[in-house]
Amino acid sequence: MKFTIEKELKGKDLIGLGVAIPIAGNMVRVSHDEVTETGYGTGIVYYCTYGGVDCIEWMARHPEARPIHVMGADGRYNENSGRYKGMGSSEARKAALEDLEKGGFLIHKEPIEHAVNVHERCGTEIEYVATDQWFIRYLDLREEFLKQGRKMRWYPEHMRIRYENWIHGLRWDWNISRQRHFGIPIPAWYCKKCSEVAVAEESQLPVDPLQDRPKKPCPCGSHDFIGEKDVLDTWATSSLTPQLAIELYRDRPVYEKLFPMSLRPQAHDIITFWLFNTVVKSTLHEGSVPWHNIMISGWALDPHGKKMSKSKGNVIAPQEMIKKYSADALRFWAAGSKLGDDMPFQEKDLVTGQKFITKLWNAAKFANIHLSEYTPKKPAKLELADRWILSKLATIISESTETLGQYEYAKTKMEVEKFFWHTICDNYLEVVKDRLYNPDKRGQEAKESAQYALHVSLLGVLKMMAPIMPYITEELYQLYFRQHGKAKSIHLSEWPAPGMKDDEAEKAGDFFVEVLEKVRKAKSERKLSLKATVKSLEIKGAITERLFSDMKEDLMAATGAEKITFSVGKESSVSVGI
């Protein structure tokens, strides 16, 4: 179709003129708006009422505009849409395009790409329908919400930025009404005569507005009401979880101490919903923050790096993993996630957890062989290897106390696991076996030193792992440690005290382990059993003759060496004669 130019006009010349909309024939008044891109296309844009978020915001800036409602709540066009009545958007869009072409109104068309909001589960395009809703006004309180966010301690700290970014980006008040079949009713009615809103009195709650009636008649005198069918938004009710939880203790002295609560643990995806709205409600109702601390976790991801979701069908039922491996093994995997970070689910991590459980069990059984008739008591003299393990234990306890205090459970789990598996099982148990099995050879005092260190270190590991693996730690505590403990459960016992650091013993013990590992490597390279006898060891190291003398007998027993010679040197070396 050919067009002729009748007159050229500038944009400002069009303002105030009326324009007939093709097909519908409605007259609209031309106005200007801040978001129109004059350099794109014709530089003129038609904002349809409620076609999208941009159109909704345009309507808010132009209250003089009168909306025409063309779509019903069923997502179908209504009688205001002419021949498109009953159509969905996709069908109507095709039909309208055909009508524009037939009527000669279409100047140009081309394919474009743009973002379209869809439902997160089914992928259906979002349609906007104008209806009356209930809101909580809070846009004027944004600065207050920012202040409240900074009063709380965030773990990790950078997650507070998500909270603040959400507040800075708020453009609408909080819509709290939903059109669902199930939920907490909004306690309100509408007068049939004058449409005045009646709200339930507090003493009347809870009410079902579809069954119950207001206590008083409408100011207009009418007693006939229509109950509100909408229910409250999920976040409008779950945002009261701190207050709801402490109601269980209203009749107890502790009640006054429970709010604000200590901790909110949750994932990062609902910082802007559950967390933020709980702060909103707490601010409005209590004038306070709802908790002192916030601990943010991540998601469990599938093998493709996607969030596990029941709706997507990419979940692995925890019940199946518990049945296959145990609850402790699953918790072992979960405790490996760093705060705020997502973590892929890998079944091999549960296998590792199961192996750790087995190792704990075997180590406790070994310890019980030598501790069953032992009454824990610190001996007058501790052997160097025992001082070494107790000093290492003191470090782990101090670090774990600090990391758990910062809710960094992943660090606690990693360090305790490494300490137990490598330091205790791989090395310390091998060092003290000779003293435990052959007390006549080294003397009863040397055995008691090993018993004391073994009891303290293993119990310390169980206590540090108890929050992460509650079942195996409780089982071992009841079997082997309850008889000497005051607490009925490991979960009621005191957190382990760090004890004394012994830098001298640690230095010597670390050198001891270095020698032991080199001897093991030499035997392995010769394809010999680790129990094979070593004819001679020539050792050089940066420790004193006295310290070496203190460890010599343990070292001979652990390496199977018949003869050891030692010399002091800045650089360590080990020569193994087999």
Secondary structure, DSSP 8 states (H G I E B T S, - for coil): ----------HHHHTT-EEE-TTT--EEE----TT--TTSTTS-----TTSSHHHHHHHHH-TT------B-TTSSB-GGGGGGTT--HHHHHHHHHHHHHHTT-------------B-TTT--B---------EE--GGGHHHHHHHHHHSEEESGGGHHHHHHHHHT--S-EE-EE--SSS-B--EEEETTT--EEE--GGG-S--TTT---SS--TTS---EEE---EE-HHHHHTTHHHHHHGGGTTSGGGGGSSSEEEEEEEGGGIIIIIHHHHHHHHHHHSS-SEEEEEEE--EE-TTS-B--TTTT----HHHHHHHT-HHHHHHHHTTS-TT--EE--HHHHHHHHHHHHHHHHHHHHHHHHHTT------SS--HHHHHHHHHHHHHHHHHHHHHHTT-HHHHHHHHHHIIIIIIIIIIHHHHHHHHH-HHHH-HHHHHHHHHHHHHHHHHHHHHHTTTSHHHHHHHIIIIIGGG-SSSSGGGS---------HHHHHHHHHHHHHHHHHHHHHHHTT--TT--BSEEEEEESS-HHHHHHHHHHHHHHHTBS-EEEEE-SS-EEEEE-
